[in-house]
């Protein structure tokens, strides 16, 4: 929410809406970066780790916000960007002046381009710096130079950053692209290098910060996940695992056909894997980097309510930590625009410019609408009023194209309220040890649906999720009905498209 009328959501806007989170049942908030930044990549280019971006408010606003969160029993997870800074950070402005500058070795430099590493946003990951006649590494935007974690001074600096915020009351960190902090030039590894565990333990294994919650954005294999998240490792509490995001697409903007069975099979694998290895799984369908799950992988038109609630049950009654992204709790669908000027994301603009002229513009915009990271960054739709209640000023990013139809006010007033269903999901998690702590067992037979059990001592819960088409589901235990999104009151029977129902023994 925009509290001061400048069109940009801010910290005071968050504080003003904390009661919404309390009503929903949320007990922790993860904020994308709100530090000082020129905002080339939505705040992930940090110019000062110890202060707040002017657009979002002041450090005093931040302190008031976390105080109000803690009064409501809500913890705060900050976003820690440890792989790179902004090119406007004092360290880099000094580092690029000369090779003799004490900050020069804070970053990764080479006299000649040493390899073909690519930026995640496209093009070479190496950029020339005239003053030193060298190239610096930027695994992301040119304005995001990679820090040199081989330098002990850099590691001390980042430990100090963590300590600074923990001393101010922060309860945890989401660690942006953490696996990039270790690289191996000998083998060509741009991330997941040989010192990743050493560096992570140095950051979070210290006794002063062992109590905080940490979740890493780390793409890695199962063996490495066990290594970095093991209970005795002193590294991370858990990581985000992204296999289910690859269903239905090729890369970010390529579309492919899919079945929801693919998602189910991925979830079953990771439930079994984390259960076997005593790890904590992260449960999520949407975030600031992804397109709306119900739109991309479901049906957000005639079955928007059913689809949103089915995915909620499918994911958030599994074993793990649920992460809910803003707007998801009332079934916010994907927006649609026909003008590239309505998109702000640096990755989206680069893709558009690289493909423009090679296909009809309407086809290109279809891909943009399908894959752009801006899909879930649009101003929150609170009410059916001006700017959908986000604020009074012209908004920093286009208003949601379906905000008049789908907003929190309309959803709460509907007989089919996604928000009310999410409240039931969260209430059940809080009340049920079987859901929070219990074992997972897949009892699906065949395709087109997902049926699983959660068990803890004598408590057993059955979750049934039907997918795209109507079907008869049988061979399920005949337990008592708790709630669902359709008319089914018995486990065995005919399920409508995207119908879900939850039962208890």
C-alpha positions in Angstrom: 0.0 0.0 0.0 1.1 3.6 -0.8 0.7 5.6 2.4 2.1 9.0 1.2 0.5 9.3 -2.2 3.6 9.1 -4.4 2.3 6.0 -6.2 4.9 3.6 -4.6 4.1 1.1 -1.9 6.0 1.9 1.3 6.8 0.7 4.8 4.1 2.8 6.4 1.6 1.2 3.9 2.7 -2.2 5.1 2.2 -1.1 8.8 -1.3 0.2 7.9 -2.3 -3.2 6.5 -0.9 -5.5 9.2 -4.3 -6.3 10.6 -5.1 -7.9 7.2 -2.3 -10.3 7.8 -3.5 -11.0 11.3 -7.0 -11.8 10.0 -5.5 -14.1 7.5 -3.5 -15.9 10.2 0.0 -14.9 9.0 2.8 -15.1 11.6 5.8 -13.9 9.5 6.5 -11.5 6.7 9.3 -11.7 4.1 10.0 -8.4 2.5 11.8 -8.0 -0.8 14.8 -5.6 -0.5 13.9 -2.2 1.0 17.5 -1.0 1.4 19.0 2.1 -0.3 19.2 1.4 -4.0 19.1 3.1 -7.4 16.4 0.5 -8.1 17.7 -0.8 -11.4 16.5 -4.3 -10.4 13.6 -3.7 -8.0 15.9 -3.1 -5.0 18.2 -6.1 -5.6 20.9 -3.7 -6.4 21.8 -2.3 -3.0 23.9 0.8 -2.5 23.7 0.9 1.3 22.9 -2.2 3.4 22.2 -0.2 6.5 19.6 2.2 5.4 16.2 2.3 3.7 15.4 3.3 0.1 13.9 6.8 0.0 10.8 5.6 -1.9 9.9 3.2 0.9 10.4 5.6 3.9 13.0 5.9 6.6 14.8 3.7 9.1 12.4 5.1 11.8 9.4 4.0 9.6 11.1 0.5 9.4 11.5 0.4 13.2 7.9 1.3 13.7 6.8 -1.3 11.2 8.8 -4.2 12.9 7.5 -3.0 16.3 3.9 -3.2 15.1 4.6 -6.6 13.6 6.0 -8.0 16.8 3.1 -6.6 18.8 0.9 -8.8 16.6 3.1 -11.9 16.9 4.4 -11.5 13.3 8.1 -12.0 12.7 10.1 -10.2 10.0 12.3 -11.9 7.4 14.5 -9.5 5.4 15.9 -10.1 2.0 19.7 -10.5 2.1 21.5 -9.9 -1.2 25.0 -11.2 -0.6 26.2 -12.0 -4.1 26.4 -8.5 -5.5 25.9 -4.9 -4.7 24.8 -1.9 -6.8 27.4 -0.3 -8.9 26.5 2.8 -6.9 27.6 1.3 -3.6 30.5 3.1 -2.0 32.6 -0.1 -2.2 32.3 -0.4 -5.9 32.7 3.3 -6.6 36.0 3.1 -4.8 36.9 -0.3 -6.3 36.6 0.8 -9.9 39.0 3.8 -9.4 42.3 1.9 -9.4 43.8 -1.5 -8.8 45.5 -0.1 -5.7 42.3 1.0 -4.0 41.6 -1.0 -0.8 38.1 -1.8 -2.0 39.3 -3.1 -5.4 39.5 -6.7 -4.2 35.9 -6.5 -2.9 34.8 -7.5 -6.4 35.8 -10.0 -9.1 38.1 -8.6 -11.8 40.0 -10.0 -14.8 42.5 -8.4 -17.2 40.8 -10.3 -20.1 37.4 -11.9 -20.3 38.3 -15.4 -19.0 35.2 -17.4 -20.0 31.8 -17.3 -21.6 29.8 -16.9 -18.4 26.5 -15.2 -19.2 24.4 -12.8 -17.2 21.1 -14.2 -16.0 19.5 -11.2 -17.7 21.2 -11.9 -21.0 24.6 -11.1 -22.6 28.1 -11.5 -21.3 28.6 -11.5 -17.5 31.7 -9.4 -18.0 31.8 -5.6 -18.3 34.8 -3.4 -19.1 36.0 -0.7 -16.6 38.2 1.9 -18.3 39.9 3.3 -15.2 41.6 0.0 -14.3 41.6 -1.5 -17.9 39.8 -4.6 -16.5 36.6 -6.5 -16.7 34.3 -7.0 -13.7 31.9 -9.9 -13.2 28.2 -9.2 -13.0 26.1 -12.4 -12.9 23.0 -10.3 -13.2 22.6 -6.7 -14.4 25.6 -4.6 -15.4 24.8 -2.4 -12.5 25.1 -5.4 -10.1 28.8 -6.3 -9.7 29.5 -9.6 -8.0 31.2 -9.4 -4.7 34.5 -11.4 -4.2 33.7 -13.8 -1.4 37.2 -15.2 -1.6 38.2 -11.9 0.2 37.9 -12.3 4.0 37.1 -8.6 4.3 34.0 -9.1 2.2 32.9 -11.9 4.4 33.4 -9.8 7.5 31.4 -7.0 5.9 28.4 -9.3 5.2 28.5 -10.8 8.7 28.4 -7.2 10.0 25.3 -6.5 7.8 23.5 -9.6 9.2 24.4 -8.6 12.8 23.2 -5.0 12.2 19.7 -6.1 11.3 19.5 -8.9 13.8 20.4 -6.4 16.6 17.5 -4.3 15.3 15.1 -7.2 15.8 15.0 -9.0 12.4 13.9 -12.6 12.9 15.4 -14.1 9.7 16.7 -13.7 6.2 15.7 -14.9 2.7 19.0 -15.2 1.0 19.0 -14.0 -2.6 20.9 -16.3 -5.1 23.1 -17.4 -2.2 24.7 -20.2 -4.2 26.4 -17.7 -6.4 28.7 -16.5 -3.6 31.1 -19.3 -4.4 32.5 -19.7 -7.9 35.2 -22.0 -9.4 37.1 -20.5 -12.4 39.1 -23.7 -12.8 36.0 -25.8 -13.5 33.8 -23.1 -14.9 31.3 -23.1 -12.1 29.6 -19.7 -11.9 27.6 -20.8 -8.8 27.6 -23.8 -6.3 31.4 -23.5 -6.0 33.6 -25.5 -3.6 33.5 -23.0 -0.8 29.7 -22.4 -0.6 29.2 -24.3 2.6 32.2 -22.7 4.2 31.0 -19.2 3.4 27.4 -19.9 4.4 28.5 -21.4 7.7 30.7 -18.4 8.3 27.7 -16.1 7.7 25.0 -18.0 9.7 26.7 -20.6 11.9 28.0 -18.0 14.4 26.4 -18.3 17.9 25.1 -14.7 17.7 22.8 -15.6 14.8 22.2 -19.3 15.1 18.6 -18.7 16.4 17.4 -16.9 13.2 15.4 -18.4 10.4 17.1 -18.6 7.0 15.8 -19.6 3.6 18.1 -19.7 0.6 17.3 -19.1 -3.0 19.6 -21.8 -4.3 19.2 -23.9 -7.4 21.1 -27.2 -6.6 20.9 -30.9 -6.6 19.5 -33.1 -3.8 22.9 -34.0 -2.4 23.8 -30.4 -2.0 20.5 -29.6 -0.4 21.2 -32.2 2.3 24.6 -30.6 2.8 23.4 -27.0 3.2 20.2 -27.6 5.1 21.1 -30.5 7.4 20.1 -29.9 11.0 23.8 -30.3 12.1 25.3 -28.1 9.4 24.8 -24.6 10.9 24.2 -23.2 7.4 20.5 -22.7 6.3 17.2 -23.6 7.8 15.8 -24.5 4.4 15.9 -23.5 0.7 13.4 -22.7 -2.0 13.1 -25.5 -4.5 11.9 -24.5 -8.0 11.2 -27.7 -10.0 7.4 -27.1 -10.0 8.0 -23.7 -11.7 9.3 -25.4 -14.8 6.0 -27.1 -15.5 4.3 -25.6 -18.5 7.1 -23.5 -19.8 10.6 -23.5 -21.5 12.8 -20.9 -19.9 10.9 -17.9 -18.7 8.9 -16.9 -21.8 8.4 -20.2 -23.6 5.1 -21.9 -23.4 4.6 -25.7 -23.5 1.6 -28.0 -22.9 1.4 -29.7 -19.5 -0.8 -31.6 -17.1 -1.1 -30.8 -13.4 0.0 -34.4 -12.8 3.5 -33.2 -13.4 3.2 -30.8 -10.5 1.8 -33.5 -8.3 4.7 -35.9 -9.1 7.3 -33.2 -8.3 5.6 -32.5 -4.9 5.5 -36.2 -4.1 9.2 -36.6 -4.9 10.2 -33.6 -2.6 7.8 -34.6 0.2 9.4 -38.1 0.3 12.9 -36.7 -0.1 12.7 -34.1 2.7 10.9 -36.6 4.9 13.6 -39.2 4.4 16.4 -36.7 5.1 14.7 -34.8 7.9 14.7 -31.5 6.0 12.2 -28.7 5.9 10.4 -28.2 2.6 9.2 -24.8 1.4 5.6 -24.7 0.1 4.9 -21.9 -2.4 3.3 -21.3 -5.8 4.0 -17.6 -6.5 6.6 -15.0 -5.7 8.0 -11.7 -7.0 9.9 -13.4 -9.8 7.2 -15.7 -11.1 3.9 -15.5 -13.0 0.6 -16.3 -11.3 0.4 -20.0 -10.8 -3.4 -20.3 -11.2 -3.2 -18.5 -14.6 -0.1 -20.2 -16.0 -0.9 -23.7 -14.9 -4.6 -23.7 -14.2 -7.8 -21.9 -15.3 -8.2 -18.3 -14.1 -11.4 -17.6 -16.0 -14.5 -19.8 -15.4 -12.7 -21.8 -12.6 -10.6 -19.1 -10.9 -12.1 -19.7 -7.4 -11.9 -23.5 -7.7 -8.4 -23.4 -9.2 -7.0 -21.0 -6.6 -8.4 -23.0 -3.7 -7.5 -26.4 -5.1 -3.8 -25.3 -5.5 -4.0 -23.9 -1.9 -5.0 -27.3 -0.5 -2.6 -29.1 -2.8 0.4 -27.2 -1.6 -0.3 -25.8 1.8 -1.5 -28.9 3.5 1.7 -30.7 2.7 4.6 -30.9 5.2 6.7 -27.8 5.2 6.6 -24.0 5.5 3.9 -22.2 3.5 4.8 -19.0 1.7 1.9 -17.0 0.4 2.5 -14.1 -2.0 0.5 -10.9 -1.8 -2.8 -11.2 -3.8 -2.6 -14.9 -3.9 -4.9 -15.1 -0.8 -7.8 -13.8 -2.8 -7.0 -15.5 -6.1 -5.3 -12.7 -8.0 -5.0 -13.9 -11.6 -2.4 -12.9 -14.2 -2.9 -9.4 -15.8 -2.7 -8.9 -19.6 -1.4 -5.9 -21.5 -0.7 -5.1 -25.2 1.9 -2.4 -24.6 5.5 -3.1 -23.6 5.6 0.4 -22.0 3.4 -1.0 -19.2 6.3 -3.3 -18.2 9.1 -2.1 -16.0 11.2 -5.3 -15.4 14.7 -5.2 -16.8 14.6 -8.9 -17.9 11.3 -8.4 -19.7 12.5 -5.4 -21.6 15.7 -7.2 -22.7 13.7 -10.1 -23.9 11.3 -7.9 -25.8 14.0 -6.0 -27.5 15.9 -9.2 -28.5 12.8 -10.7 -30.1 11.1 -7.6 -31.5 10.6 -7.8 -35.3 11.2 -11.6 -35.4 7.5 -12.4 -34.8 4.2 -10.5 -34.8 3.9 -8.1 -31.9 0.7 -9.7 -30.6 2.5 -13.1 -30.4 5.5 -11.5 -28.7 3.2 -9.7 -26.1 1.5 -13.1 -25.4 4.9 -14.4 -24.4 5.6 -11.3 -22.3 2.3 -11.6 -20.5 3.0 -15.3 -19.9 6.4 -14.9 -18.4 7.2 -11.4 -17.2 8.3 -11.0 -13.6 6.1 -7.9 -13.4 3.0 -10.2 -13.4 2.9 -10.3 -9.6 4.5 -7.0 -8.9 1.5 -4.8 -9.8 0.0 -2.7 -7.0 -2.2 -4.7 -4.6 -5.9 -4.6 -5.3 -7.5 -3.9 -2.0 -10.8 -2.3 -2.9 -13.1 -1.8 -5.8 -12.3 2.0 -5.9 -9.7 4.4 -7.3 -6.3 2.6 -7.8 -8.1 -0.3 -6.2 -7.3 1.1 -2.8 -3.5 1.0 -3.3 -3.1 4.8 -2.9 -4.2 8.1 -4.3 -1.2 8.9 -6.6 -0.4 7.6 -10.1 1.1 4.1 -9.4 4.7 3.2 -10.1 3.6 0.2 -12.2 0.4 -0.2 -14.2 -2.7 -1.1 -12.2 -3.8 -4.7 -12.6 -5.8 -5.2 -15.7 -8.4 -7.4 -13.8 -8.4 -5.3 -10.6 -12.0 -4.2 -11.0 -13.1 -7.8 -11.2 -10.8 -9.4 -8.7 -9.8 -7.5 -5.5 -9.9 -8.3 -1.8 -13.2 -6.4 -1.2 -15.0 -8.2 -3.9 -13.6 -11.6 -2.8 -14.6 -11.1 0.8 -18.2 -10.3 -0.3 -18.4 -13.3 -2.6 -20.0 -16.6 -1.6 -17.0 -18.1 -3.3 -14.2 -16.3 -1.3 -10.7 -17.5 -1.8 -9.7 -15.5 1.2 -12.0 -17.4 3.5 -10.7 -20.7 2.1 -7.1 -19.6 2.8 -8.1 -18.7 6.4 -9.5 -22.3 6.8 -6.2 -23.7 5.4 -4.1 -21.7 7.8 -6.4 -22.4 10.8 -6.2 -26.1 10.1 -2.4 -25.9 9.9 -2.3 -24.2 13.3 -4.8 -26.7 14.9 -3.5 -29.9 13.4 -0.2 -31.6 14.4 -0.8 -34.0 11.5 -0.6 -31.1 9.1 2.3 -29.3 10.8 4.4 -32.2 11.9 2.9 -35.4 10.5 4.1 -37.9 7.9 3.1 -37.6 4.3 1.8 -40.5 2.3 0.7 -40.4 -1.4 -2.3 -42.6 -2.0 -3.1 -41.5 -5.6 -3.9 -44.3 -8.0 -3.7 -43.2 -11.6 -3.7 -39.7 -13.1 -5.8 -36.5 -13.1 -5.9 -36.0 -9.3 -3.9 -36.0 -6.1 -4.9 -37.8 -2.9 -2.6 -37.8 0.1 -2.6 -38.5 3.9 -1.0 -36.6 6.7 -0.6 -38.6 9.9 0.6 -37.8 13.5 -0.1 -40.2 16.3 -3.8 -41.0 16.1 -4.7 -38.0 14.0 -5.1 -38.6 10.2 -6.2 -36.2 7.5 -7.0 -36.9 3.9 -6.6 -34.2 1.2 -8.2 -34.8 -2.2 -7.4 -32.5 -5.2 -9.0 -33.1 -8.6 -7.4 -31.5 -11.6 -8.6 -30.2 -15.0 -11.6 -32.5 -15.8 -14.5 -34.1 -13.9 -13.7 -37.6 -12.7 -14.8 -40.4 -10.4 -12.3 -40.9 -7.5 -12.5 -44.2 -5.6 -10.6 -46.4 -3.1 -10.3 -43.6 -0.5 -10.9 -44.1 3.2 -14.4 -43.1 4.3 -13.6 -40.3 6.8 -15.5 -37.2 8.0 -15.7 -34.1 5.9 -13.9 -30.9 7.2 -14.2 -28.4 4.3 -13.7 -28.0 0.6 -14.4 -25.8 -2.4 -17.3 -27.8 -4.0 -20.2 -30.0 -3.2 -18.4 -33.2 -2.3 -19.0 -34.3 1.2 -17.8 -37.9 0.8 -14.2 -39.0 -0.1 -15.3 -41.3 -2.8 -17.4 -40.0 -5.7 -17.6 -37.6 -8.6 -15.3 -34.6 -8.4 -15.8 -31.4 -10.5 -12.9 -29.7 -12.3 -10.4 -28.3 -9.7 -12.5 -29.5 -6.8 -10.7 -30.2 -3.5 -12.0 -31.6 -0.2 -10.4 -32.3 3.1 -11.4 -35.2 5.5 -10.5 -36.3 8.9 -10.4 -39.9 10.4 
